[in-house]
Each structure stands twice: as structure tokens, then as C-alpha cells.
Amino acid sequence: MQLKGGDWCPLIKKECAGLKCAWFTKVTGRDTNTGAQVDEYQCAVAWLPLLLIENSGQQRQTGAAIESFRNEMVRTNVATLQLMADTEQKKLG
């Protein structure tokens, strides 16, 4: 069920001023929840929940990429240290 939001602005305590308001913002992109294309104007304050959810998702992806990179670097460092130890052993023995 799709609900239609009202046009009441709690900041000015009047109907929304629309394009006359500096906070009336156009957002273009893709809704990460539904995959639907978003291309509409709305109050910046009303966009905040959607943008916060998107930001959280991007932070999770970034964290996962950093963790993956870290794990790969640890594996590479262990292999390099093992190679250096083997080389040193061959020199000594």
C-alpha cells in the first residue's frame, strides 16, 4: 500500500512552498530497497531517512571491502615472511 504524504510544513506551519523553498530538493537515483528509479522533488528533511539508509548501506559495503583487503594483505605478508624465512634457512644450512 502506497501512502501519500501531506503538504503541511511543520517548519513554517503552512502548506509546503514547493520550489520557492530552498530545502525543496530533487533526488535522482535508484531506491536500494525496491530497485525502482527515483527522480522526484521533495523536502530535504523528508529525504533524510532514505538517504541515511542509503549511507548506512554504503558504509557496510565499504567496511566489507576494507576487511577483505586487510585479509588479503595479511595472507600476502605471511607468505612473504615464510619465503624470507625459507631463503634465510637455505643460506644458513
C-alpha distances in whole Angstrom, upper triangle without the diagonal:
4,6,10,13,16,19,21,24,25,28,29,28,27,25,24,27,25,28,30,29,31,27,25,25,24,22,23,22,20,17,18,15,14,17,16,18,18,20,19,21,20,22,23,23,19,20,21,19,18,22,23,21,22,25,25,25,27,30,29,30,33,34,34,36,39,39,40,42,44,44,46,48,49,50,52,54,55,56,58,60,60,62,64,65,66,68,70,71,72,74,76,76
4,7,10,13,16,18,21,22,25,26,25,24,21,20,23,21,24,27,25,27,24,21,21,20,19,20,20,18,15,17,14,13,16,14,16,15,17,16,17,16,18,20,20,16,17,19,17,16,19,21,19,20,24,24,24,26,28,28,29,32,33,33,35,38,38,39,41,43,44,45,47,49,50,51,53,54,56,57,59,60,62,64,65,66,68,70,71,72,74,75,76
4,6,10,13,15,17,19,22,23,22,21,18,18,21,19,22,25,23,25,22,20,20,20,19,20,21,20,17,19,16,16,19,17,18,16,18,16,17,15,16,19,18,14,15,18,16,16,19,21,19,21,24,25,25,27,29,29,31,33,34,35,37,39,40,41,43,44,45,47,49,50,51,53,55,56,57,59,61,62,63,65,66,68,69,71,72,74,76,77,78
4,7,10,12,15,17,19,20,19,18,15,14,17,16,19,21,20,22,20,17,18,18,18,19,20,20,17,20,18,17,20,17,18,16,16,14,14,12,14,17,16,13,15,17,16,16,19,21,20,22,25,26,26,28,30,31,32,34,36,36,38,40,41,42,44,46,47,48,50,52,53,54,56,58,59,60,62,64,65,66,68,69,71,72,74,75,77,79,80
4,7,9,11,13,16,17,16,15,12,11,15,14,17,19,17,19,17,15,16,16,17,19,20,20,18,20,19,19,21,19,19,16,17,14,13,10,11,14,13,10,12,15,14,15,17,19,19,21,23,24,25,27,29,30,31,33,35,36,37,39,40,42,43,45,46,48,49,51,52,54,55,57,58,60,61,63,64,66,67,69,70,72,73,75,76,78,79
4,6,9,11,14,14,13,11,9,9,13,12,16,17,16,19,16,14,16,18,19,21,23,23,21,24,22,22,24,22,22,19,19,16,14,11,11,15,14,11,14,17,17,17,20,21,22,24,26,27,28,30,32,33,34,36,37,39,40,42,43,45,46,48,49,51,52,54,55,57,58,60,61,63,64,66,67,69,70,72,73,75,76,78,79,81,82
4,6,10,12,12,10,8,5,5,9,9,13,14,13,16,14,12,15,16,18,21,23,24,22,25,24,24,26,23,23,19,19,15,13,10,10,13,13,11,14,17,18,18,20,22,23,24,26,28,29,31,32,34,35,37,38,40,41,43,44,46,47,49,50,52,53,55,56,58,59,61,62,63,65,67,68,69,71,73,74,75,77,79,80,81,83
4,6,9,9,7,6,5,6,9,11,14,15,13,16,14,13,16,18,20,23,26,26,24,27,26,27,28,26,26,22,22,18,15,12,11,14,13,12,15,17,18,19,21,23,24,26,27,28,30,32,33,35,36,37,39,41,42,43,45,47,48,49,51,53,54,55,57,58,59,61,63,64,65,67,69,70,71,73,75,76,78,79,80,82,83
4,5,6,5,6,6,5,8,10,13,13,11,13,11,11,14,17,19,22,25,26,24,27,26,27,29,27,26,22,21,18,15,11,9,12,10,10,14,15,17,18,20,21,23,24,25,27,29,30,31,33,35,36,37,39,41,41,43,45,46,47,49,51,52,53,56,57,57,60,61,62,63,66,67,68,69,71,73,74,76,77,78,80,81
4,6,5,7,9,9,12,14,17,16,13,15,13,14,17,20,21,25,27,28,26,28,27,29,30,29,28,25,24,21,18,14,11,13,11,11,15,15,17,19,20,21,23,25,25,27,29,30,31,33,35,36,37,39,41,41,43,45,46,47,49,51,52,53,55,57,57,59,61,62,63,65,67,67,69,71,72,73,75,77,78,79,81
4,6,8,10,9,11,13,15,14,11,12,11,13,16,19,21,25,27,28,27,29,29,30,31,30,29,25,24,21,18,14,11,12,10,12,15,15,17,20,20,21,23,25,25,27,29,30,31,33,35,35,36,39,40,41,43,45,46,46,49,50,51,52,55,56,56,58,61,61,62,65,66,67,68,70,71,72,74,76,77,78,80
4,5,8,8,9,12,15,13,10,13,12,13,17,20,22,26,29,30,29,31,31,32,34,32,31,27,26,22,18,16,13,14,13,15,18,18,21,23,23,24,27,28,28,30,33,33,34,36,38,38,40,42,43,44,46,48,49,50,52,54,54,56,58,59,60,62,64,64,65,68,69,70,72,74,75,76,78,80,80,82,84
4,7,9,11,14,17,15,13,16,15,16,19,22,24,28,30,31,30,32,31,32,34,32,31,28,27,23,20,17,14,16,15,15,19,20,21,23,24,25,27,29,30,31,34,35,35,38,39,40,41,44,45,46,47,50,51,51,54,55,56,57,60,61,62,64,66,66,67,70,71,72,73,76,77,78,79,82,82,84,85
4,6,8,11,14,13,12,15,15,15,18,21,23,27,29,31,29,32,31,32,33,31,30,27,25,22,18,16,14,17,15,16,19,21,22,24,25,26,28,30,31,32,34,35,37,39,40,41,43,45,46,47,49,51,52,53,55,56,57,59,61,62,63,65,67,67,69,71,72,73,75,77,78,79,81,83,84,85,87
4,6,9,12,12,11,15,14,13,16,19,21,24,27,28,27,30,29,29,31,28,27,24,22,19,16,13,12,15,15,14,18,20,21,22,24,25,27,28,30,32,33,34,36,38,39,40,42,44,45,46,48,49,50,52,54,55,56,58,60,61,62,64,66,67,68,70,71,72,74,76,77,78,80,82,83,84,86
4,5,9,9,8,11,10,9,13,15,17,21,24,25,24,27,27,27,28,26,24,21,19,15,12,10,9,12,12,12,15,17,19,20,21,23,25,25,27,29,30,31,33,35,36,37,39,41,42,43,45,46,47,49,51,52,53,55,57,58,59,61,63,63,65,67,68,69,71,73,74,75,77,79,80,81,83
4,6,6,6,9,10,8,12,14,18,21,24,26,25,29,29,29,30,27,25,22,19,16,12,11,10,13,14,14,16,19,21,22,22,24,26,27,28,30,32,32,34,36,37,38,40,42,43,44,46,47,48,50,52,53,54,56,58,59,60,62,63,64,66,68,69,70,72,74,74,76,78,79,80,82,84
4,5,6,9,9,6,9,11,14,17,21,23,22,26,26,26,26,24,22,18,16,12,9,8,8,11,13,13,14,17,19,19,20,23,24,24,26,28,29,30,32,34,35,35,38,40,40,41,44,45,46,47,50,51,51,54,55,56,57,60,61,62,63,66,66,67,69,71,72,73,75,77,78,80,81
4,5,7,9,6,8,10,14,16,20,23,23,26,27,27,27,24,22,18,15,12,9,9,10,12,14,15,15,18,21,20,20,23,25,25,26,29,30,30,32,34,35,35,38,40,40,41,44,45,45,47,49,50,51,53,55,55,57,59,60,61,63,65,65,66,69,70,71,72,75,76,77,79,80
4,7,9,8,11,13,17,20,23,26,26,29,30,30,30,28,25,22,19,16,12,12,11,13,15,16,17,20,23,23,22,25,27,27,28,31,32,32,34,36,37,37,40,42,42,43,46,47,47,49,51,52,53,55,57,57,58,61,62,63,64,67,67,68,70,72,73,74,76,78,78,80,82
4,5,5,9,12,15,19,22,24,24,27,28,29,29,27,24,21,18,15,11,10,8,10,12,13,14,16,20,20,20,22,24,24,25,28,29,29,31,33,34,34,37,39,39,40,43,44,44,46,49,50,50,52,54,55,56,58,60,60,62,64,65,65,68,70,70,71,74,75,76,78,80
4,6,8,11,14,17,21,23,24,26,27,28,28,26,24,20,18,15,12,11,9,9,11,13,14,15,19,19,18,20,23,23,23,26,28,27,28,31,32,32,34,37,37,37,40,42,42,43,46,47,47,49,52,52,53,55,57,57,59,61,62,62,65,67,67,68,71,72,73,74,76
4,6,10,12,15,18,21,20,23,24,25,25,24,22,18,16,13,10,8,6,5,8,10,10,12,15,16,15,17,20,19,20,23,24,24,25,28,29,29,31,34,34,35,37,39,39,41,43,44,45,47,49,50,50,53,55,55,56,59,60,60,62,64,65,66,69,70,71,72,74
4,7,10,13,17,19,19,22,23,23,23,21,19,15,13,10,7,5,4,6,9,9,10,12,15,15,15,18,20,19,20,23,24,24,26,29,29,30,32,34,35,36,38,40,40,42,44,45,46,48,50,50,52,54,55,56,58,60,61,61,64,65,66,67,70,71,72,74,75
4,6,10,13,16,16,19,20,21,21,19,16,13,11,8,5,6,6,6,9,10,9,11,14,13,12,16,18,17,18,21,22,21,24,26,26,27,29,31,31,33,35,36,37,39,41,42,43,45,47,47,48,51,52,53,54,57,57,58,60,62,63,64,67,68,69,71,72
4,7,10,13,14,17,19,19,18,16,13,9,7,5,4,6,9,9,12,12,10,13,15,13,13,16,18,16,17,21,21,21,23,26,25,26,29,30,30,32,35,35,36,38,40,41,42,44,46,46,48,50,51,52,54,56,56,57,60,61,62,63,66,67,68,70,71
4,7,9,10,13,15,16,15,13,10,7,6,6,6,8,10,9,12,11,8,11,13,11,10,14,14,13,14,18,17,17,20,22,22,23,26,27,27,29,31,32,32,35,37,37,38,41,42,43,44,47,48,48,50,52,53,54,56,58,59,60,62,64,65,67,68
4,7,9,12,15,14,13,11,8,5,4,7,9,11,14,13,16,15,11,14,15,12,12,15,16,13,15,18,17,17,20,22,21,22,25,26,26,28,30,31,31,34,36,36,37,40,41,41,43,46,46,47,49,51,52,53,55,57,57,59,61,62,63,65,67
4,7,9,12,12,10,9,6,5,7,10,12,14,16,15,18,16,13,15,15,12,11,14,14,11,13,16,15,14,18,19,18,19,23,23,23,25,28,28,28,31,33,33,34,37,38,38,40,43,43,44,46,48,49,50,52,54,54,56,58,59,61,63,64
4,6,9,8,6,6,5,5,8,11,14,15,18,17,19,17,13,15,15,11,11,14,13,10,13,15,13,13,17,18,17,19,22,22,22,24,26,26,27,30,31,32,34,36,37,37,40,41,42,43,46,47,48,49,52,53,54,56,57,58,60,62,63
4,5,6,5,5,6,6,10,12,14,15,17,16,17,15,12,13,12,8,10,12,10,8,12,14,12,13,16,17,16,19,21,21,22,25,26,26,28,30,31,32,34,36,37,38,40,42,43,44,46,47,48,50,52,53,54,56,58,59,61,62,63
4,6,5,8,9,10,14,15,18,18,19,18,19,17,14,14,13,9,10,12,9,7,11,11,9,10,14,13,13,16,18,18,19,21,23,23,25,27,28,29,31,33,34,35,37,38,39,41,43,44,45,47,49,50,51,53,55,56,58,59,60
4,6,8,11,11,15,16,19,18,20,19,19,17,14,15,12,9,12,13,9,9,13,13,10,13,16,15,15,18,20,19,21,24,25,25,27,29,30,31,33,35,35,37,39,40,41,43,45,46,47,49,51,52,53,55,56,58,60,61,62
4,5,9,10,14,16,18,18,21,21,21,18,16,17,15,12,14,16,13,12,16,16,14,16,19,18,18,21,23,22,24,27,27,27,30,32,32,33,36,37,38,39,42,43,44,45,47,48,49,52,53,54,56,58,59,60,62,64,64
4,7,9,13,15,18,19,21,21,22,19,17,18,17,13,15,17,14,12,16,17,14,15,19,18,17,20,22,22,22,25,27,26,28,31,31,32,34,36,36,38,40,41,42,44,46,47,48,50,52,52,54,56,57,58,60,62,63
4,6,10,12,16,17,20,20,21,18,16,18,17,13,15,18,15,14,17,19,16,18,21,21,20,23,25,25,25,29,30,30,31,34,35,35,37,39,40,41,43,45,46,47,49,50,51,53,55,56,57,59,61,62,64,65,66
4,7,10,13,15,18,18,20,18,15,18,17,14,15,18,16,14,17,19,17,18,22,22,21,23,26,26,26,29,31,30,32,34,36,36,38,40,41,41,44,46,46,47,50,51,52,54,56,56,58,60,61,62,64,66,67
4,6,10,11,14,14,17,14,12,15,15,11,12,16,15,13,16,18,17,18,21,22,21,23,26,26,27,29,31,31,32,35,36,37,39,41,42,43,45,47,47,48,51,52,53,55,57,58,59,61,62,64,65,67,68
4,7,10,13,14,17,15,12,16,16,13,14,18,17,16,18,21,20,20,23,25,24,26,29,29,29,32,34,34,35,37,39,39,41,43,44,45,47,49,50,51,53,55,55,57,59,60,61,63,65,66,67,69,70
4,7,10,11,14,12,11,14,15,13,14,17,18,17,19,22,21,22,25,26,26,27,30,31,31,34,36,36,37,40,41,42,43,46,47,47,49,51,52,53,55,57,58,59,61,63,63,65,67,68,70,72,73
4,7,9,12,10,9,13,15,13,14,17,18,18,19,22,23,23,25,27,28,29,31,33,33,35,37,38,39,41,43,43,45,47,48,49,50,53,54,55,57,59,59,60,63,64,65,67,69,70,71,73,74
4,6,8,7,7,10,12,12,12,15,17,17,18,21,22,22,25,27,27,28,31,32,33,34,36,38,39,40,42,43,44,47,48,49,50,53,54,55,56,58,59,61,63,64,65,67,69,70,71,73,74
4,5,5,6,9,12,12,12,15,17,17,18,21,22,23,24,27,28,28,30,32,33,34,36,38,39,40,42,44,45,46,48,49,50,53,54,55,56,59,60,61,62,64,65,66,69,70,71,73,74
4,5,5,6,10,10,10,12,14,15,15,18,20,20,21,24,25,25,27,29,30,31,33,35,36,37,39,41,41,43,45,46,47,49,51,51,53,55,56,57,59,61,62,63,65,67,68,69,71
4,5,5,8,10,10,11,14,15,15,17,20,20,21,24,25,26,27,30,31,31,33,35,36,37,39,41,42,43,46,47,47,50,51,52,53,56,57,58,59,61,62,64,66,67,68,70,71
4,6,7,8,10,11,13,14,15,17,19,20,21,23,25,26,27,29,30,32,33,35,36,38,39,41,42,44,46,47,48,50,52,52,54,56,57,58,60,62,63,64,66,68,69,70,72
4,6,6,6,9,10,11,12,14,16,17,18,20,21,22,24,26,27,28,30,32,33,34,36,38,39,41,42,43,45,47,48,49,51,53,54,55,57,59,60,61,63,65,66,67,69
4,6,5,6,9,10,10,12,14,15,16,18,20,21,22,24,26,26,28,30,31,32,34,36,37,38,40,42,43,45,46,47,48,51,52,53,55,57,58,59,61,62,64,65,67
4,5,5,6,9,10,11,13,14,15,17,19,20,21,23,25,26,27,29,30,32,33,35,36,38,39,41,42,44,45,47,48,50,51,52,54,56,57,58,60,62,63,64,66
4,5,5,6,9,10,11,13,14,16,17,19,20,22,23,25,26,27,29,30,32,34,35,37,38,39,41,43,44,45,47,49,50,51,53,54,56,57,59,61,62,63,65
4,5,5,6,9,10,10,12,14,15,16,18,20,21,22,24,26,27,28,30,32,33,34,36,37,39,41,42,43,45,47,48,49,51,52,54,55,57,58,60,61,63
4,5,5,6,9,10,10,12,14,15,16,18,20,21,22,24,26,27,29,30,31,33,35,36,37,39,41,42,43,45,46,47,49,51,52,53,55,57,58,59,61
4,5,5,6,9,10,11,13,14,15,17,19,20,21,23,25,26,27,29,30,32,33,35,36,38,40,41,42,44,45,47,48,50,51,53,54,56,57,59,60
4,5,5,6,9,10,11,12,14,16,17,18,20,21,23,24,26,27,29,30,32,33,35,36,38,39,41,42,44,45,47,48,50,51,53,54,56,57,59
4,5,5,6,9,10,10,12,14,15,16,18,20,21,22,24,26,27,28,30,31,33,35,36,37,39,41,42,43,45,46,48,49,51,52,54,55,57
4,5,5,6,9,10,11,12,14,15,16,18,20,21,23,24,26,27,29,30,31,33,35,36,37,39,41,42,43,45,46,48,49,51,52,54,55
4,5,5,6,9,10,11,12,14,15,17,19,20,21,23,25,26,27,29,30,32,33,35,36,38,39,41,42,44,45,47,48,50,51,53,54
4,5,5,6,9,10,11,12,14,15,16,18,20,21,23,24,26,27,28,30,32,33,34,36,38,39,41,42,43,45,47,48,49,51,52
4,5,5,6,9,10,10,12,14,15,16,18,20,21,22,24,26,27,28,30,31,33,35,36,37,39,40,42,43,45,46,48,49,50
4,5,5,6,9,10,11,12,14,15,17,18,20,21,23,24,26,27,29,30,31,33,35,36,37,39,41,42,43,45,47,48,49
4,5,5,6,9,10,11,12,14,15,17,18,20,21,23,24,26,27,29,30,32,33,35,36,38,39,41,42,44,45,47,48
4,5,5,6,9,10,11,12,14,15,16,18,20,21,22,24,26,27,28,30,32,33,34,36,37,39,40,42,43,45,46
4,5,5,6,9,10,10,12,14,15,16,18,20,21,23,24,26,27,29,30,31,33,35,36,37,39,41,42,43,45
4,5,5,6,9,10,11,12,14,15,17,18,20,21,23,24,26,27,29,30,32,33,35,36,38,39,41,42,43
4,5,5,6,9,10,11,12,14,15,17,18,20,21,22,24,26,27,29,30,32,33,35,36,38,39,41,42
4,5,5,6,9,10,10,12,14,15,16,18,20,21,22,24,26,27,28,30,31,33,34,36,37,39,40
4,5,5,6,9,10,11,12,14,15,17,18,20,21,23,24,26,27,29,30,31,33,35,36,37,39
4,5,5,6,9,10,11,12,14,16,17,18,20,21,23,24,26,27,29,30,32,33,35,36,37
4,5,5,6,9,10,11,12,14,15,16,18,20,21,22,24,26,27,28,30,32,33,35,36
4,5,5,6,9,10,10,12,14,15,16,18,20,21,22,24,26,27,28,30,32,33,34
4,5,5,6,9,10,11,12,14,15,17,18,20,21,23,24,26,27,29,31,32,33
4,5,5,6,9,10,11,12,14,15,17,18,20,21,23,24,26,27,29,30,31
4,5,5,6,9,10,10,12,14,15,16,18,20,21,22,24,26,27,29,30
4,5,5,6,9,10,10,12,14,15,16,18,20,21,22,24,26,27,28
4,6,5,6,9,10,11,12,14,15,17,18,20,21,23,25,26,27
4,5,5,6,9,10,11,12,14,15,16,18,20,21,23,24,26
4,5,5,6,8,10,10,12,14,15,16,18,20,21,23,24
4,5,5,6,9,10,10,12,14,15,16,18,20,21,22
4,6,5,6,9,10,10,12,14,15,17,19,20,21
4,5,5,6,9,10,11,12,14,15,17,19,20
4,5,5,6,9,10,10,12,14,15,17,18
4,5,5,6,9,10,10,12,14,15,16
4,5,5,6,9,10,11,12,14,15
4,5,5,6,9,10,11,12,14
4,5,5,6,9,10,11,12
4,5,5,6,9,10,10
4,5,5,6,9,10
4,5,5,6,9
4,5,5,6
4,5,5
4,6
4
